[in-house]
Amino acid sequence: MLLDAQLRYAGMNQAYLDVTHRRREDLLGQPVMQAFDAGPGEEAPENAKQLAASFEKVLATGQPDNLAVLHYPIPIEQDDGSILYDDRYWSCTHTPIKDASGQVTHILQHTSDITELERLRRQVGRLRPEDSSSALDSLIGGGMFRRALSVQADNRRLETERRQLLDMFMQTPGFVAVLNGPQHVIQLHNGAYGQLIGHRDVVGKPIREALPELAGQGYYDFLDEVLATGEPFQGRQSPVQLQQTPNGLLATRYLNFIYQPIRNDGGEIVGVFVQGHDVTDTVMAAERQKLMIDELNHRVKNTLATVQSIAMQTARSHEDPRSFAETFQSRILSLSHTHDLLTRSHWEGADLREVLEHETTAHGLHRLTLNGPNVALDPAMAVSLGMIFHELATNAAKYGALSPGEGRVLVDWSVADLNNPHLGIVWRETGGPSVAPPERRGFGSRLIERNVRHDLAGTVQMHYRDDGFTAEITIPLTKEAA
């Protein structure tokens, strides 16, 4: 009889219809495992499973499969509608039929009814149980049956073990592949390997054809060397450029892997077993950690240098320990505020308005007017401007528009020349007491000038007028503009 790839009847000869007591029109298109269920009895489920496994093996491998002895009763409907099972033994051969592309489209089953031979063998066994290996028994095939059944049982056990091993192979979390011959033809790989190479159809292709982007990266040479010498090759955190999407750009992955030789029964090297793990995330995490540690060291050194400078300059202008402590503490708190702001963005930067609000909120935001676009500042620029705004606000609270009264501070900023961007900031105080140029430059003025000119590569002009203090600051926003 003939089955399609879904194990449905596609055809049968008259002999098959005679032995199964069925009509052709009743069988065509019906699933074979539903039409014949192996009957009652404890052995029935295993017999049906054995037959189905043989069919599935032919579909999966494209190779013929044999069942030397299959115990499979045939149901026969009686005149009163009841079902009587005719106990039968078969010897089966299942042969694949393929299309032009090599796909299995049908299975041809050829069966021999060996029921009478099996019954005769058993009858002889009952008559002469003390001599199970008599000449007559051998003549009618008793020994052959026992050997066939034994081989068949061994084959089923080996097939089960093979499937279990294959399942373990396919489900292993690391990537694995089997490469065959001097061209390293990919015979088999698991899902992790497929994911690594972008789920390309590579089975049956030489490695140089399947993964052409590996050319020049050394991996072809490693495989050739393992095949030639029989020595394994191991790589740790090895970078590889792979195309993981169709027509996509090459992506860098880092792999821990080993190439091991595969030998046949004669000891000849016939292939390479590939096994490994994608450790890209681990490598990238380690690189980020190193970068963060280096950046932290750099920031700590800069911060300590800034603190040291603040302490020394504050001490020069404050002989009284109490006033020194108050001024020094306020300046350190200003530095801390800016660091808090940067921490929220993981030290990627801060917005100019946020820095201004942070440094002036203690003086009452209702007395300040902030006007300007969003301007992203890098961390170093944010720290320097934070200290500048702190000094301007502190001086305004002591001597200018933010001292007790109705004074106000207007802060305007804009970005000019987008091709060579410069940030212009105008700090203007109104409504406060009149101001005059200081008799000597204090630390606050020196800090503002040093930060603008040295740290920010900009310019600053400070004007002391009767109607209030004004500071005009211009700084480049990029290194190229500086």
TORLO-682344 format. One record per residue (C-alpha): y, z, x; chain. Coordinates in Angstrom, 1 decimal. Each point is the difference from the previous one (the first is absolute). Layout:
<pts>
((Y Z X) 'A');
...
</pts>
This chain:
<pts>
((0.0 0.0 0.0) 'A');
((3.7 -0.5 1.0) 'A');
((2.8 2.6 -0.2) 'A');
((3.7 -0.5 0.5) 'A');
((2.2 2.2 2.2) 'A');
((0.4 2.5 -2.9) 'A');
((-3.8 0.3 -0.2) 'A');
((-0.1 -1.8 -3.3) 'A');
((-2.8 -2.4 -0.9) 'A');
((1.0 -3.6 0.8) 'A');
((-3.4 -1.6 -0.3) 'A');
((-3.8 0.5 0.0) 'A');
((-3.2 -2.0 -0.1) 'A');
((-2.6 0.1 -2.7) 'A');
((-2.4 2.1 2.1) 'A');
((2.7 2.7 0.1) 'A');
((0.4 -0.2 -3.8) 'A');
((-3.8 0.2 -0.5) 'A');
((-0.5 3.1 2.2) 'A');
((3.1 1.9 -1.4) 'A');
((-0.7 -1.1 -3.7) 'A');
((3.6 -0.9 -0.5) 'A');
((1.9 -3.1 -1.3) 'A');
((2.4 -1.9 2.3) 'A');
((2.9 0.3 -2.5) 'A');
((-0.5 3.7 -0.1) 'A');
((0.4 0.4 3.7) 'A');
((2.7 -2.5 1.1) 'A');
((3.2 1.9 0.8) 'A');
((-1.5 3.4 -0.3) 'A');
((0.1 2.5 2.9) 'A');
((-3.4 0.2 1.5) 'A');
((0.0 3.8 0.4) 'A');
((0.7 0.4 -3.7) 'A');
((-2.6 -2.4 -1.1) 'A');
((-2.7 1.8 2.0) 'A');
((0.4 3.7 0.6) 'A');
((-3.2 0.8 1.9) 'A');
((-1.5 1.9 -3.0) 'A');
((-0.8 3.7 -0.5) 'A');
((-1.4 2.4 2.6) 'A');
((1.3 1.9 3.0) 'A');
((-0.1 -3.0 2.3) 'A');
((2.0 -2.3 -2.3) 'A');
((3.5 1.0 1.2) 'A');
((-1.0 -0.4 3.7) 'A');
((-1.7 -3.4 -0.7) 'A');
((3.1 -1.3 -1.8) 'A');
((2.2 1.3 2.8) 'A');
((-2.2 -1.7 2.6) 'A');
((0.3 -3.4 -1.8) 'A');
((3.8 0.3 -0.4) 'A');
((0.4 1.0 3.6) 'A');
((-1.9 -3.2 1.1) 'A');
((2.3 -2.2 -2.1) 'A');
((3.1 1.8 1.4) 'A');
((-1.2 -0.4 3.5) 'A');
((-0.3 -3.8 -0.4) 'A');
((3.5 -0.2 -1.5) 'A');
((1.5 2.2 2.8) 'A');
((-1.8 -1.6 3.0) 'A');
((-0.7 -3.6 -1.1) 'A');
((-3.5 0.5 1.3) 'A');
((-3.4 -0.1 -1.8) 'A');
((-1.7 3.2 -0.9) 'A');
((-3.6 0.8 -0.8) 'A');
((-1.7 2.6 -2.1) 'A');
((-3.7 0.1 1.1) 'A');
((-1.1 2.1 -2.9) 'A');
((2.1 0.8 -3.1) 'A');
((-1.3 2.1 -2.9) 'A');
((1.8 -1.4 -3.0) 'A');
((-1.5 0.1 -3.5) 'A');
((0.9 -2.7 -2.5) 'A');
((1.0 1.1 -3.6) 'A');
((-1.8 -2.0 -2.7) 'A');
((1.1 0.3 -3.6) 'A');
((-2.9 0.6 -2.5) 'A');
((-0.3 -1.4 -3.5) 'A');
((1.2 3.3 -1.5) 'A');
((3.1 -0.1 2.2) 'A');
((-1.1 2.6 2.4) 'A');
((0.1 -0.5 3.8) 'A');
((-3.1 0.1 2.2) 'A');
((0.4 -0.1 3.8) 'A');
((-2.4 -2.2 1.9) 'A');
((-0.4 1.7 3.4) 'A');
((0.5 -2.6 2.7) 'A');
((0.3 -0.3 3.8) 'A');
((2.0 -2.8 1.7) 'A');
((0.8 -1.4 3.4) 'A');
((3.5 -1.3 0.0) 'A');
((2.2 -2.3 2.2) 'A');
((3.7 -0.2 -0.7) 'A');
((1.8 -3.0 1.6) 'A');
((3.8 -0.5 0.0) 'A');
((1.5 -3.3 -1.2) 'A');
((3.4 -0.7 1.5) 'A');
((2.9 -2.3 -0.8) 'A');
((1.8 -2.2 2.6) 'A');
((2.1 2.9 1.2) 'A');
((-3.0 2.1 0.7) 'A');
((0.4 2.4 -2.9) 'A');
((-3.1 1.2 -1.9) 'A');
((0.2 -1.4 -3.5) 'A');
((-3.6 0.5 -1.2) 'A');
((-3.2 1.7 0.9) 'A');
((-3.4 -1.7 -0.4) 'A');
((-2.8 2.5 -0.7) 'A');
((-3.6 -1.1 0.8) 'A');
((-2.6 2.5 -1.2) 'A');
((-3.8 0.2 0.3) 'A');
((-1.9 2.1 -2.5) 'A');
((-2.3 2.2 2.1) 'A');
((-1.0 2.3 -2.8) 'A');
((-3.7 -0.9 -0.1) 'A');
((-0.3 0.3 3.7) 'A');
((1.6 3.5 -0.1) 'A');
((-2.3 1.0 -2.9) 'A');
((-3.1 -1.1 1.9) 'A');
((1.1 1.8 3.1) 'A');
((0.5 3.2 -2.0) 'A');
((-3.4 -0.4 -1.7) 'A');
((-1.7 -0.3 3.3) 'A');
((1.8 3.1 1.2) 'A');
((-1.3 2.0 -3.0) 'A');
((-3.6 -1.2 0.5) 'A');
((-0.1 0.8 3.7) 'A');
((2.7 2.6 0.7) 'A');
((-1.8 1.2 3.1) 'A');
((0.5 -3.4 1.6) 'A');
((3.5 -1.2 -0.6) 'A');
((-0.1 -2.6 2.8) 'A');
((-3.3 -1.8 -0.9) 'A');
((-0.5 -3.7 0.7) 'A');
((0.3 -0.7 -3.7) 'A');
((3.2 1.9 -0.2) 'A');
((1.4 -2.0 2.9) 'A');
((-1.3 -3.2 -1.5) 'A');
((2.0 0.4 -3.2) 'A');
((3.1 1.2 1.9) 'A');
((0.0 3.7 -0.3) 'A');
((1.0 0.5 3.6) 'A');
((2.6 -2.8 -0.4) 'A');
((1.5 1.8 -3.0) 'A');
((0.2 3.3 1.8) 'A');
((1.7 -1.6 2.9) 'A');
((2.3 -1.9 -2.2) 'A');
((1.0 3.1 -2.0) 'A');
((0.5 1.9 3.3) 'A');
((2.2 -2.7 1.5) 'A');
((1.9 -0.3 -3.3) 'A');
((0.6 3.8 -0.1) 'A');
((1.2 -0.1 3.7) 'A');
((2.3 -2.9 -0.8) 'A');
((1.5 1.8 -2.9) 'A');
((0.6 3.1 2.1) 'A');
((1.5 -2.1 2.8) 'A');
((2.2 -1.8 -2.5) 'A');
((1.2 3.3 -1.4) 'A');
((0.8 1.3 3.5) 'A');
((1.8 -3.3 0.8) 'A');
((2.1 0.3 -3.1) 'A');
((0.9 3.6 0.8) 'A');
((0.9 -0.8 3.6) 'A');
((2.1 -3.0 -1.3) 'A');
((1.8 2.3 -2.5) 'A');
((0.8 2.5 2.8) 'A');
((1.2 -2.9 2.2) 'A');
((2.3 -1.4 -2.8) 'A');
((1.4 3.4 -1.0) 'A');
((0.7 1.5 3.4) 'A');
((3.7 0.9 0.3) 'A');
((0.5 -1.7 3.3) 'A');
((-0.1 -3.8 0.4) 'A');
((-3.3 -1.6 1.1) 'A');
((-1.2 -3.5 0.5) 'A');
((-3.0 -1.9 1.4) 'A');
((0.7 -3.0 2.3) 'A');
((-2.8 -2.4 0.8) 'A');
((-0.5 -2.3 3.0) 'A');
((2.3 -1.3 2.8) 'A');
((2.6 -1.2 -2.6) 'A');
((0.1 3.5 -1.5) 'A');
((-0.7 -1.2 -3.5) 'A');
((0.9 2.7 -2.6) 'A');
((-3.2 0.7 -1.8) 'A');
((1.0 3.1 -1.9) 'A');
((2.9 2.4 -0.4) 'A');
((1.0 2.9 -2.2) 'A');
((3.0 0.6 -2.2) 'A');
((2.0 1.8 2.7) 'A');
((-0.3 -3.0 2.3) 'A');
((1.0 -2.3 -2.9) 'A');
((3.1 2.1 -0.7) 'A');
((0.9 -0.1 3.7) 'A');
((0.0 -3.8 0.1) 'A');
((1.6 -0.6 -3.4) 'A');
((-3.2 -0.6 -2.0) 'A');
((-0.5 -3.5 1.4) 'A');
((-3.2 -1.9 -0.5) 'A');
((-1.5 0.2 3.5) 'A');
((-3.7 0.5 -0.5) 'A');
((-1.9 -2.9 1.7) 'A');
((3.0 -1.0 2.2) 'A');
((0.3 0.5 3.8) 'A');
((2.6 2.6 0.9) 'A');
((2.3 -2.5 1.6) 'A');
((0.1 -1.9 -3.2) 'A');
((0.1 3.0 -2.3) 'A');
((2.7 1.9 1.9) 'A');
((2.0 -2.6 2.0) 'A');
((3.0 2.4 0.5) 'A');
((-2.1 2.0 2.5) 'A');
((0.4 -2.8 2.5) 'A');
((1.7 1.3 3.2) 'A');
((-0.5 3.7 -1.0) 'A');
((-3.1 0.5 2.1) 'A');
((-2.5 0.8 -2.9) 'A');
((-1.9 -3.3 0.4) 'A');
((-0.5 0.8 3.7) 'A');
((-1.2 3.5 -0.8) 'A');
((-2.7 -1.3 -2.4) 'A');
((-1.1 -2.7 2.5) 'A');
((-0.4 2.7 2.7) 'A');
((-2.1 2.2 -2.2) 'A');
((-2.3 -2.9 -0.9) 'A');
((-0.3 -1.0 3.7) 'A');
((-0.4 3.4 1.6) 'A');
((-1.6 2.1 -2.7) 'A');
((2.6 2.7 0.7) 'A');
((1.9 1.6 -2.9) 'A');
((3.8 -0.3 -0.1) 'A');
((2.2 2.7 -1.4) 'A');
((3.6 -0.1 -0.9) 'A');
((2.3 2.9 -0.9) 'A');
((3.3 -0.4 -1.9) 'A');
((-0.1 -3.7 0.9) 'A');
((2.8 -2.1 -1.6) 'A');
((-1.1 -3.2 -1.8) 'A');
((2.0 -2.6 -1.8) 'A');
((-1.6 -0.9 -3.3) 'A');
((0.9 -2.2 -3.0) 'A');
((-0.6 2.3 -2.9) 'A');
((1.4 -2.2 -2.8) 'A');
((-0.4 -3.8 -0.5) 'A');
((2.6 -1.8 2.0) 'A');
((1.7 3.3 0.8) 'A');
((1.5 1.3 3.2) 'A');
((-2.2 1.6 2.6) 'A');
((-0.2 3.8 -0.4) 'A');
((-0.7 2.4 2.9) 'A');
((-2.9 2.4 -0.6) 'A');
((-1.5 2.5 2.4) 'A');
((-3.8 0.3 0.2) 'A');
((-2.6 2.3 1.5) 'A');
((-3.1 -2.1 0.2) 'A');
((-3.2 -0.8 1.9) 'A');
((-1.9 -3.2 0.5) 'A');
((-3.7 0.6 0.5) 'A');
((-2.7 -2.6 0.9) 'A');
((-2.8 -0.8 -2.6) 'A');
((-3.4 -0.7 1.5) 'A');
((-3.0 -1.7 -1.5) 'A');
((-3.6 1.1 0.3) 'A');
((-0.2 -1.8 3.4) 'A');
((3.0 1.9 1.4) 'A');
((2.3 -3.1 -0.1) 'A');
((3.6 0.6 -1.1) 'A');
((0.5 -2.0 -3.2) 'A');
((3.2 1.5 -1.3) 'A');
((2.7 2.6 0.0) 'A');
((0.4 3.0 -2.4) 'A');
((3.7 0.8 -0.7) 'A');
((0.9 3.5 -1.1) 'A');
((3.3 1.8 0.0) 'A');
((3.0 1.6 -1.9) 'A');
((3.5 -1.1 -0.7) 'A');
((2.1 2.7 1.6) 'A');
((3.4 -1.6 -0.6) 'A');
((1.3 2.9 -2.1) 'A');
((-1.0 2.5 2.7) 'A');
((1.6 -2.0 2.8) 'A');
((3.2 -0.5 -2.0) 'A');
((0.2 3.7 -1.0) 'A');
((-0.4 0.9 3.7) 'A');
((2.8 -2.4 1.0) 'A');
((2.2 1.4 -2.7) 'A');
((-0.7 3.5 1.1) 'A');
((0.9 -0.9 3.6) 'A');
((3.2 -1.7 -1.1) 'A');
((0.9 3.0 -2.1) 'A');
((-0.6 2.4 2.9) 'A');
((2.1 -2.1 2.3) 'A');
((2.7 -0.3 -2.6) 'A');
((-0.2 3.8 -0.6) 'A');
((0.4 0.7 3.7) 'A');
((2.9 -2.3 0.2) 'A');
((1.7 1.6 -3.0) 'A');
((-0.6 3.5 1.2) 'A');
((1.5 -0.8 3.4) 'A');
((3.0 -1.6 -1.7) 'A');
((0.4 2.8 -2.4) 'A');
((-0.2 2.7 2.7) 'A');
((2.6 -2.0 2.1) 'A');
((2.3 -0.1 -3.1) 'A');
((-0.5 3.7 -0.6) 'A');
((0.7 0.8 3.7) 'A');
((3.2 -2.2 -0.1) 'A');
((1.2 1.7 -3.3) 'A');
((-0.6 3.5 1.5) 'A');
((1.8 -0.8 3.2) 'A');
((3.0 -1.6 -1.6) 'A');
((0.3 2.7 -2.7) 'A');
((-0.1 2.7 2.6) 'A');
((2.9 -1.6 1.9) 'A');
((2.2 0.1 -3.0) 'A');
((-1.0 3.4 -1.4) 'A');
((0.4 3.0 2.3) 'A');
((-0.8 2.4 -2.8) 'A');
((-3.8 0.4 -0.5) 'A');
((0.3 0.4 -3.8) 'A');
((2.0 -3.3 -0.5) 'A');
((-2.3 -1.7 2.4) 'A');
((-3.1 1.0 -2.0) 'A');
((1.6 -1.1 -3.3) 'A');
((1.1 -3.4 1.3) 'A');
((-3.2 -0.6 1.9) 'A');
((-2.1 0.9 -3.0) 'A');
((1.9 -2.3 -2.4) 'A');
((-0.4 -2.9 2.4) 'A');
((-3.8 0.6 0.4) 'A');
((-0.3 0.2 -3.8) 'A');
((1.7 -3.4 -0.2) 'A');
((-2.5 -1.4 2.4) 'A');
((-2.8 1.5 -2.0) 'A');
((1.3 -1.5 -3.2) 'A');
((-0.1 -3.4 1.4) 'A');
((-3.5 0.5 1.3) 'A');
((-1.1 1.2 -3.4) 'A');
((1.4 -3.2 -1.5) 'A');
((-1.8 -2.2 2.5) 'A');
((-3.3 1.9 -0.5) 'A');
((0.0 -1.0 -3.6) 'A');
((-0.1 -3.7 1.1) 'A');
((-2.6 0.8 2.7) 'A');
((2.8 -0.6 2.6) 'A');
((0.4 -3.6 -1.1) 'A');
((3.7 0.5 -0.5) 'A');
((2.5 1.2 -2.7) 'A');
((2.8 -1.4 -2.2) 'A');
((3.6 0.5 1.1) 'A');
((1.0 1.5 -3.4) 'A');
((-2.9 2.6 0.2) 'A');
((1.1 1.1 3.5) 'A');
((3.6 0.4 -1.2) 'A');
((-1.0 2.0 -3.0) 'A');
((-2.3 2.2 2.1) 'A');
((2.8 0.9 2.4) 'A');
((2.8 0.6 -2.6) 'A');
((-1.7 1.5 -3.0) 'A');
((0.8 3.5 1.1) 'A');
((3.7 -0.7 -0.4) 'A');
((-0.4 -1.2 -3.6) 'A');
((-0.8 -3.6 -0.8) 'A');
((2.7 0.0 -2.7) 'A');
((2.6 0.1 2.8) 'A');
((-1.4 -3.1 1.7) 'A');
((0.0 -3.6 -1.1) 'A');
((-2.7 -2.2 1.7) 'A');
((0.4 -3.7 -0.4) 'A');
((-2.2 -2.7 1.6) 'A');
((-3.2 -2.0 -0.1) 'A');
((-3.5 1.1 0.9) 'A');
((-0.3 -0.1 3.8) 'A');
((-3.4 0.8 1.6) 'A');
((0.4 2.0 3.3) 'A');
((-2.7 0.3 2.6) 'A');
((-1.0 3.6 1.0) 'A');
((2.2 0.2 3.1) 'A');
((3.0 -1.4 -1.9) 'A');
((-0.6 2.4 -2.8) 'A');
((-0.1 3.1 2.3) 'A');
((3.2 -1.1 1.8) 'A');
((2.0 -0.7 -3.2) 'A');
((-1.3 3.2 -1.5) 'A');
((1.5 2.0 2.8) 'A');
((3.3 -2.0 -0.2) 'A');
((0.3 0.6 -3.8) 'A');
((-0.8 3.7 0.5) 'A');
((2.9 0.4 2.6) 'A');
((2.4 -2.0 -2.3) 'A');
((-0.9 2.2 -3.0) 'A');
((0.2 3.2 2.0) 'A');
((3.5 -0.9 1.4) 'A');
((1.1 -1.0 -3.5) 'A');
((-1.1 3.4 -1.4) 'A');
((1.8 1.9 2.8) 'A');
((3.2 -1.9 0.3) 'A');
((0.1 -3.0 -2.4) 'A');
((-0.6 -1.2 -3.5) 'A');
((-3.1 2.1 -0.7) 'A');
((1.8 3.3 0.8) 'A');
((1.0 2.2 -3.0) 'A');
((2.1 -2.2 -2.3) 'A');
((-0.2 -3.2 -1.9) 'A');
((-0.6 -2.4 2.9) 'A');
((-2.6 -2.8 0.0) 'A');
((-1.9 -2.1 2.4) 'A');
((-0.5 -3.7 -0.6) 'A');
((-2.8 -1.8 2.0) 'A');
((-0.2 -3.8 -0.2) 'A');
((-2.4 -2.2 1.9) 'A');
((-0.9 -3.7 0.1) 'A');
((-2.1 -2.4 2.1) 'A');
((1.8 -2.9 1.6) 'A');
((-1.4 -3.2 1.6) 'A');
((-3.5 -0.2 -1.3) 'A');
((-1.1 -2.3 2.9) 'A');
((1.2 2.7 2.4) 'A');
((0.2 3.1 -2.3) 'A');
((2.4 2.8 0.7) 'A');
((0.4 3.1 -2.1) 'A');
((3.6 1.2 -0.7) 'A');
((0.6 3.6 -1.2) 'A');
((3.4 1.4 -1.0) 'A');
((0.2 3.8 -0.5) 'A');
((3.4 0.7 -1.7) 'A');
((1.3 3.5 -1.0) 'A');
((2.7 0.4 -2.7) 'A');
((1.6 2.8 -1.8) 'A');
((-0.5 2.6 2.7) 'A');
((2.3 1.6 2.5) 'A');
((1.9 -2.1 2.5) 'A');
((-1.8 -0.4 3.2) 'A');
((1.1 -0.5 3.6) 'A');
((-1.8 -1.2 3.1) 'A');
((-1.9 2.9 1.6) 'A');
((1.5 1.5 3.2) 'A');
((-3.4 -0.4 1.7) 'A');
((-3.1 -2.0 -0.9) 'A');
((-2.7 2.3 -1.4) 'A');
((-3.7 -0.5 0.0) 'A');
((0.0 -1.6 -3.4) 'A');
((2.3 -2.8 1.1) 'A');
((-1.9 -0.5 3.2) 'A');
((-3.3 -0.1 -1.9) 'A');
((1.3 -2.6 -2.5) 'A');
((1.3 -2.2 2.8) 'A');
((-3.1 0.4 2.1) 'A');
((-2.4 -0.8 -2.8) 'A');
((1.9 -3.0 -1.2) 'A');
((0.7 -1.6 3.4) 'A');
((-3.1 1.1 1.9) 'A');
((-2.8 0.4 -2.6) 'A');
((1.1 -2.7 -2.5) 'A');
((1.9 -2.4 2.3) 'A');
((2.9 0.0 -2.4) 'A');
((3.7 0.9 -0.1) 'A');
((1.9 2.8 -1.7) 'A');
((3.7 0.6 -0.7) 'A');
((1.3 3.3 -1.3) 'A');
((3.5 0.3 -1.5) 'A');
((1.8 3.2 -0.7) 'A');
((2.7 -0.6 -2.7) 'A');
((2.1 2.2 -2.2) 'A');
((-1.9 -1.3 -3.1) 'A');
((-3.4 0.8 1.5) 'A');
((-2.5 -0.8 2.7) 'A');
((-1.7 -3.4 0.3) 'A');
((-3.0 -1.2 2.1) 'A');
((-1.0 -3.6 0.3) 'A');
((-3.4 -0.7 1.4) 'A');
((-1.6 -3.4 0.8) 'A');
((-3.6 -0.2 1.2) 'A');
((-2.4 -2.9 0.4) 'A');
((-3.1 0.0 -2.2) 'A');
((-2.3 -1.9 2.3) 'A');
((-0.6 0.0 3.8) 'A');
((1.1 -3.6 0.1) 'A');
((3.3 0.9 -1.6) 'A');
((0.5 2.7 2.5) 'A');
</pts>
